Amino acid sequence: MDASRLLAVLDDIEAEMEGGLVRHLASIMQQYTAARDSPTVDNATAIQRAVGALIEYTELGRFSQYPPSKSGVLVAIGGESRLGPGLKNRLISLLSVPGQTTAGIVTAMNALNADISTFRKACLQTRAGLRALGITPHTIPAGEFEVGVLIPEALVDHKLSSLLKELGTWNNIVRGFQEVTGDEEREVSVVGLASGSYETYIPLGLAAATYLSMTIDKVLEWYLKVLEIRKHRQELKELGAPIAEAGLIKKHEKDLVENGIQELAKEIVKKAHPKVEPNRKHELITHLSISIRQITRFVDKGGTVEVAATPPDASVEPDSISEEATQEEKTTYEDMLNEYRKLSEQVQKISAIMQSGSALGRLPARPEPILQIESDIEVDDSPKEKTSRRKAEKTN
């Protein structure tokens, strides 16, 4: 586990605790304790309000859309059930025990509070220790993006040659998305390799991050659709109902993914940067189709990819001015309003990329591949192509 990324997660944990989680838990405790101590007083509305506030806080908090790499750190340190959706489910389960008395709920809530307090204390101590050792939290500069590739050990069988091949594939994948955006820097750079696991982090610009996050979202959509088809097919089988031939269903599943890959590649290239030569667009569609297929196969075999960024600060709309304002004041107000609109649009773009980019965190465990993705010959047109071009230039 990378220490700087661990520290970033610990900072997020304390921000969530300090930002309202501790307060909401205390409010629920207070309402249930009052109900226990005064059984003749109807405290149901206040309890529902307190519980609803905590549930809303966990659903809207930073851990509701946490990227897979950070979620992995959170799971490793035991935080999954103490924050975000995990805490919400734990609370709902605690309050839904059949026959539970108010006194029993207070006892259970006390235990929950004590557990979270112990966890928070351990996080604070670790956080302070890492900072004392000179570790700084990993951050992504504002306006920049980072694609994280999380390679399961089983996918490369602990072999360096297999790992290098997988990284080479991702080099080609990212370069294809960069070229669509008109990025002249074709060699992919790496900003981080997490120790203790096969994780690679690559910087991306806004446009490339947009297209890659679109792809991640689509892969999730295809995978969940195939899972749903298989689920209903199994249900019909268990009910003894007649179902379509297995071959036809498998063909439908395959076509769903393959057609989706082709459509997505064409959609992305249609938005290509003006610097991209028109005669390169057909090649780019082929390149991107292969890249998207490789991403889909990678995810199907248990891998995860994400696009992350620093959450943008919410912009504040300027206060309106009176009709009696001077022309200079009106001009200043219009400039501020235009800046607010630009910032709001930027915030919406980054938020959408982050949401799509973390989508694979919602995938269930993938013990074995279920998608029928055929292998492609990997595209690598830079070193060899550039060498051949240089030779041709010398010949001419």
C-alpha positions as CSV (number, residue, x, y, z in Angstrom):
1,M,0.0,0.0,0.0
2,D,1.4,3.4,-1.0
3,A,1.9,5.6,2.1
4,S,0.9,8.8,0.4
5,R,-2.3,7.3,-0.9
6,L,-3.1,5.9,2.5
7,L,-2.6,9.3,4.0
8,A,-5.0,10.8,1.5
9,V,-7.6,8.3,2.5
10,L,-7.0,9.0,6.2
11,D,-7.5,12.7,5.5
12,D,-10.8,11.9,3.8
13,I,-11.9,9.9,6.8
14,E,-11.2,12.7,9.2
15,A,-12.9,15.2,7.0
16,E,-16.0,13.0,6.8
17,M,-16.0,12.5,10.6
18,E,-15.5,16.2,11.4
19,G,-17.8,17.3,8.6
20,G,-20.9,15.8,10.2
21,L,-20.7,12.1,10.7
22,V,-19.9,12.3,14.4
23,R,-22.6,14.9,14.9
24,H,-25.3,12.9,13.1
25,L,-24.4,9.7,15.1
26,A,-24.6,11.7,18.4
27,S,-28.0,13.1,17.3
28,I,-29.4,9.6,16.8
29,M,-28.0,8.5,20.1
30,Q,-29.6,11.5,21.8
31,Q,-33.1,10.8,20.3
32,Y,-33.1,7.1,21.2
33,T,-31.8,7.8,24.7
34,A,-34.6,10.3,25.2
35,A,-37.1,7.8,23.9
36,R,-35.8,5.2,26.3
37,D,-35.8,7.5,29.3
38,S,-39.3,9.0,28.5
39,P,-41.3,6.1,27.0
40,T,-44.6,8.0,27.3
41,V,-43.3,10.8,25.0
42,D,-43.7,10.2,21.3
43,N,-40.2,10.7,19.9
44,A,-40.7,8.9,16.6
45,T,-40.6,12.0,14.3
46,A,-37.4,13.3,15.9
47,I,-35.8,9.8,15.6
48,Q,-36.8,9.5,11.9
49,R,-35.4,12.9,11.2
50,A,-32.0,12.1,12.9
51,V,-31.7,8.7,11.1
52,G,-32.7,10.3,7.8
53,A,-30.1,13.0,8.2
54,L,-27.3,10.4,8.7
55,I,-28.4,8.3,5.8
56,E,-28.5,11.4,3.5
57,Y,-25.1,12.4,4.8
58,T,-23.6,9.0,3.9
59,E,-25.3,8.9,0.5
60,L,-24.0,12.4,-0.5
61,G,-20.6,12.1,1.2
62,R,-17.3,11.5,-0.4
63,F,-17.4,7.8,0.2
64,S,-20.6,7.3,-1.9
65,Q,-18.6,7.7,-5.1
66,Y,-15.2,6.7,-3.8
67,P,-12.8,5.5,-6.6
68,P,-11.9,1.8,-6.6
69,S,-8.3,2.3,-5.6
70,K,-9.2,4.4,-2.6
71,S,-12.0,1.9,-1.7
72,G,-9.3,-0.8,-1.7
73,V,-7.3,1.1,0.9
74,L,-10.5,1.7,2.9
75,V,-11.3,-2.0,2.9
76,A,-7.7,-2.9,3.8
77,I,-7.8,-0.7,7.0
78,G,-11.3,-1.8,8.0
79,G,-13.2,1.4,7.2
80,E,-15.7,0.1,4.7
81,S,-18.4,-0.7,7.4
82,R,-17.6,2.5,9.4
83,L,-18.2,5.1,6.7
84,G,-20.4,5.8,3.6
85,P,-22.7,3.2,2.3
86,G,-21.3,0.5,4.5
87,L,-22.1,2.5,7.6
88,K,-25.6,3.2,6.3
89,N,-26.3,-0.5,5.7
90,R,-24.9,-1.3,9.2
91,L,-27.1,1.2,10.8
92,I,-30.3,0.1,9.0
93,S,-29.5,-3.5,9.9
94,L,-29.0,-2.5,13.6
95,L,-32.3,-0.7,13.7
96,S,-34.2,-3.5,11.9
97,V,-33.7,-6.3,14.4
98,P,-37.1,-7.9,15.0
99,G,-38.4,-7.3,18.5
100,Q,-35.6,-4.9,19.4
101,T,-36.5,-2.6,22.3
102,T,-35.5,1.1,22.5
103,A,-33.1,0.1,25.3
104,G,-31.6,-2.5,23.1
105,I,-31.1,0.0,20.3
106,V,-29.4,2.4,22.7
107,T,-27.0,-0.4,23.7
108,A,-26.3,-1.3,20.1
109,M,-25.8,2.3,19.2
110,N,-23.4,2.8,22.1
111,A,-21.4,-0.2,20.7
112,L,-21.4,1.3,17.2
113,N,-20.3,4.7,18.4
114,A,-17.5,3.1,20.5
115,D,-16.3,1.1,17.5
116,I,-16.3,4.1,15.2
117,S,-14.5,6.2,17.9
118,T,-11.8,3.6,18.2
119,F,-11.4,3.4,14.5
120,R,-11.2,7.2,14.2
121,K,-8.5,7.3,17.0
122,A,-6.4,4.7,15.2
123,C,-6.7,6.7,11.9
124,L,-5.7,10.0,13.7
125,Q,-2.7,8.3,15.2
126,T,-1.6,6.8,11.9
127,R,-2.2,10.1,10.1
128,A,-0.1,12.0,12.6
129,G,2.7,9.4,12.4
130,L,2.9,9.5,8.6
131,R,3.0,13.2,8.6
132,A,5.8,13.2,11.3
133,L,7.8,10.9,9.0
134,G,7.5,13.5,6.2
135,I,4.9,11.7,4.1
136,T,2.6,14.0,2.2
137,P,-0.9,12.9,1.0
138,H,-1.3,12.1,-2.7
139,T,-3.1,14.8,-4.5
140,I,-4.1,15.4,-8.1
141,P,-3.5,19.0,-9.2
142,A,-6.7,21.0,-9.8
143,G,-8.0,20.6,-13.4
144,E,-5.9,17.4,-14.0
145,F,-7.0,13.8,-14.1
146,E,-5.4,10.4,-13.3
147,V,-6.3,7.0,-14.7
148,G,-5.7,4.2,-12.2
149,V,-5.2,0.7,-13.5
150,L,-5.6,-2.0,-10.8
151,I,-4.3,-5.3,-12.1
152,P,-5.4,-8.4,-10.0
153,E,-2.5,-10.7,-9.2
154,A,-4.4,-13.7,-10.7
155,L,-4.5,-11.9,-14.1
156,V,-0.7,-12.0,-14.4
157,D,0.1,-15.0,-12.2
158,H,2.8,-13.1,-10.3
159,K,5.0,-13.1,-13.5
160,L,6.9,-10.1,-14.5
161,S,6.6,-10.9,-18.2
162,S,2.8,-11.0,-17.9
163,L,2.8,-7.8,-15.9
164,L,4.9,-6.0,-18.5
165,K,2.6,-7.2,-21.3
166,E,-0.4,-5.9,-19.4
167,L,1.2,-2.5,-18.9
168,G,2.2,-2.5,-22.6
169,T,-1.4,-3.0,-23.5
170,W,-2.5,-0.1,-21.3
171,N,0.2,2.1,-22.9
172,N,-1.4,1.5,-26.3
173,I,-5.0,2.0,-24.9
174,V,-4.2,5.4,-23.3
175,R,-2.3,6.6,-26.4
176,G,-5.3,5.9,-28.5
177,F,-7.5,8.1,-26.3
178,Q,-4.8,10.8,-26.2
179,E,-4.6,10.9,-30.0
180,V,-8.3,11.5,-30.4
181,T,-7.9,14.7,-28.3
182,G,-5.1,15.9,-30.5
183,D,-2.4,15.3,-27.9
184,E,0.9,15.3,-29.6
185,E,2.7,13.6,-26.6
186,R,2.2,10.0,-27.7
187,E,4.4,8.3,-25.0
188,V,2.4,7.6,-21.8
189,S,3.9,8.8,-18.6
190,V,3.4,7.2,-15.2
191,V,3.0,9.3,-12.0
192,G,2.7,6.4,-9.5
193,L,3.3,2.7,-9.0
194,A,1.6,1.5,-5.7
195,S,3.8,-0.8,-3.7
196,G,2.4,-4.1,-2.5
197,S,0.0,-4.4,-5.4
198,Y,-0.2,-4.1,-9.2
199,E,-1.5,-0.5,-9.5
200,T,-0.4,2.0,-12.1
201,Y,-1.4,5.7,-12.2
202,I,-1.2,7.7,-15.4
203,P,-2.0,11.5,-15.9
204,L,-4.6,12.5,-18.4
205,G,-6.0,15.7,-19.8
206,L,-9.6,16.8,-19.6
207,A,-10.7,15.5,-23.0
208,A,-9.0,12.1,-22.8
209,A,-10.3,11.7,-19.2
210,T,-13.8,12.4,-20.5
211,Y,-13.6,9.7,-23.2
212,L,-12.0,7.1,-20.9
213,S,-14.6,7.8,-18.2
214,M,-17.4,7.3,-20.8
215,T,-15.8,4.0,-21.7
216,I,-15.7,2.9,-18.1
217,D,-19.4,3.8,-17.7
218,K,-20.3,1.8,-20.8
219,V,-18.3,-1.3,-19.7
220,L,-20.3,-1.2,-16.5
221,E,-23.5,-0.9,-18.4
222,W,-22.7,-3.9,-20.7
223,Y,-21.5,-6.1,-17.9
224,L,-24.6,-5.4,-15.8
225,K,-26.9,-6.1,-18.8
226,V,-25.3,-9.4,-19.4
227,L,-25.5,-10.3,-15.7
228,E,-29.2,-9.4,-15.8
229,I,-29.9,-11.5,-18.9
230,R,-28.2,-14.5,-17.2
231,K,-30.1,-13.9,-14.0
232,H,-33.5,-13.9,-15.7
233,R,-32.5,-16.9,-17.8
234,Q,-31.7,-18.8,-14.6
235,E,-34.9,-17.8,-12.9
236,L,-36.9,-19.0,-15.9
237,K,-35.0,-22.3,-15.8
238,E,-35.7,-22.8,-12.1
239,L,-39.4,-22.1,-12.7
240,G,-39.5,-24.7,-15.5
241,A,-40.5,-22.2,-18.1
242,P,-39.4,-22.6,-21.7
243,I,-36.5,-20.4,-22.6
244,A,-34.8,-19.5,-25.9
245,E,-32.0,-21.7,-27.2
246,A,-28.7,-21.1,-25.3
247,G,-26.9,-20.3,-28.5
248,L,-29.3,-17.5,-29.4
249,I,-29.0,-15.9,-26.0
250,K,-25.2,-16.1,-26.1
251,K,-25.2,-14.5,-29.5
252,H,-27.4,-11.7,-28.2
253,E,-25.0,-11.2,-25.3
254,K,-22.0,-11.1,-27.6
255,D,-23.7,-8.8,-30.1
256,L,-24.7,-6.4,-27.3
257,V,-21.1,-5.9,-26.3
258,E,-19.5,-5.9,-29.7
259,N,-22.1,-3.5,-31.2
260,G,-21.7,-1.3,-28.2
261,I,-17.9,-1.2,-28.6
262,Q,-18.2,-0.2,-32.3
263,E,-20.8,2.5,-31.6
264,L,-18.7,4.0,-28.7
265,A,-15.5,4.1,-30.8
266,K,-17.4,6.0,-33.6
267,E,-19.0,8.4,-31.1
268,I,-15.6,9.3,-29.6
269,V,-13.8,9.7,-32.9
270,K,-16.7,11.9,-34.1
271,K,-15.7,14.3,-31.3
272,A,-12.0,14.1,-32.3
273,H,-9.9,17.3,-32.0
274,P,-9.6,19.4,-35.2
275,K,-5.8,18.6,-35.1
276,V,-6.6,15.0,-36.0
277,E,-6.2,14.4,-39.7
278,P,-9.4,13.3,-41.4
279,N,-7.7,10.4,-43.1
280,R,-6.6,9.1,-39.6
281,K,-10.2,8.9,-38.3
282,H,-10.9,5.4,-39.7
283,E,-7.7,4.1,-38.3
284,L,-8.6,5.7,-34.9
285,I,-12.0,4.0,-34.9
286,T,-10.2,0.6,-35.4
287,H,-7.6,1.5,-32.7
288,L,-10.2,2.6,-30.2
289,S,-12.4,-0.4,-30.9
290,I,-9.5,-2.6,-30.0
291,S,-8.7,-0.5,-27.0
292,I,-12.3,-0.5,-25.7
293,R,-12.4,-4.3,-26.3
294,Q,-9.2,-4.7,-24.3
295,I,-10.6,-2.6,-21.4
296,T,-13.8,-4.7,-21.4
297,R,-11.8,-7.9,-21.4
298,F,-9.5,-6.6,-18.7
299,V,-12.5,-5.8,-16.5
300,D,-14.3,-9.1,-17.3
301,K,-11.2,-10.9,-16.0
302,G,-11.3,-9.1,-12.7
303,G,-9.3,-5.9,-13.4
304,T,-10.4,-2.4,-12.5
305,V,-9.7,1.0,-14.1
306,E,-10.8,4.4,-12.8
307,V,-10.5,8.1,-13.7
308,A,-9.9,10.3,-10.6
309,A,-9.5,14.0,-10.0
310,T,-9.5,16.4,-7.1
311,P,-13.2,17.3,-6.3
312,P,-13.8,20.8,-7.5
313,D,-14.8,23.6,-5.1
314,A,-18.4,24.6,-5.6
315,S,-18.7,28.1,-7.1
316,V,-20.8,30.7,-5.4
317,E,-23.2,32.8,-7.4
318,P,-22.6,36.6,-6.9
319,D,-25.4,38.5,-5.2
320,S,-27.7,40.4,-7.5
321,I,-27.4,44.2,-7.7
322,S,-30.1,46.8,-7.7
323,E,-31.4,48.6,-10.8
324,E,-29.9,51.8,-9.5
325,A,-26.4,50.5,-9.7
326,T,-23.8,52.4,-11.8
327,Q,-22.7,51.2,-15.2
328,E,-19.3,50.3,-13.7
329,E,-21.0,48.2,-11.0
330,K,-23.2,46.5,-13.6
331,T,-20.2,45.7,-15.8
332,T,-18.3,44.2,-12.7
333,Y,-21.4,42.2,-11.8
334,E,-21.7,40.8,-15.4
335,D,-18.0,39.8,-15.4
336,M,-18.5,38.0,-12.0
337,L,-21.7,36.3,-13.3
338,N,-19.9,35.1,-16.4
339,E,-17.0,33.7,-14.3
340,Y,-19.5,32.0,-12.1
341,R,-21.2,30.3,-15.0
342,K,-17.8,29.2,-16.5
343,L,-16.8,27.7,-13.1
344,S,-20.1,26.0,-12.6
345,E,-19.9,24.4,-16.0
346,Q,-16.3,23.2,-15.2
347,V,-17.5,21.8,-11.9
348,Q,-20.3,19.9,-13.6
349,K,-17.8,18.4,-16.2
350,I,-15.3,17.3,-13.6
351,S,-18.0,15.9,-11.3
352,A,-19.5,13.9,-14.2
353,I,-16.1,12.5,-15.2
354,M,-15.4,11.5,-11.6
355,Q,-18.8,9.8,-11.3
356,S,-18.4,7.8,-14.5
357,G,-14.7,7.2,-13.8
358,S,-15.4,5.5,-10.5
359,A,-18.3,3.4,-11.9
360,L,-16.6,0.1,-11.7
361,G,-16.6,0.3,-7.9
362,R,-20.2,-0.8,-8.2
363,L,-19.4,-4.1,-10.0
364,P,-19.8,-7.3,-8.1
365,A,-16.8,-9.7,-7.6
366,R,-15.8,-11.4,-10.9
367,P,-14.5,-14.9,-10.1
368,E,-14.5,-15.8,-13.8
369,P,-15.1,-14.1,-17.1
370,I,-18.7,-14.0,-18.5
371,L,-18.3,-11.8,-21.6
372,Q,-17.5,-13.3,-24.9
373,I,-14.7,-11.0,-25.9
374,E,-12.4,-12.2,-28.6
375,S,-8.7,-11.3,-28.6
376,D,-7.4,-8.7,-30.9
377,I,-3.9,-8.1,-32.2
378,E,-2.6,-5.4,-30.0
379,V,-2.0,-2.0,-31.7
380,D,1.5,-0.6,-31.4
381,D,2.1,1.9,-34.2
382,S,4.6,4.2,-32.6
383,P,8.2,2.8,-32.2
384,K,8.1,0.6,-35.3
385,E,6.1,3.1,-37.4
386,K,8.4,6.0,-36.4
387,T,11.5,3.9,-37.2
388,S,10.1,3.0,-40.6
389,R,9.2,6.6,-41.3
390,R,12.7,7.7,-40.5
391,K,14.1,5.0,-42.8
392,A,11.8,6.1,-45.6
393,E,12.8,9.8,-45.1
394,K,16.5,8.9,-45.3
395,T,15.8,6.8,-48.5
396,N,14.0,9.7,-50.1
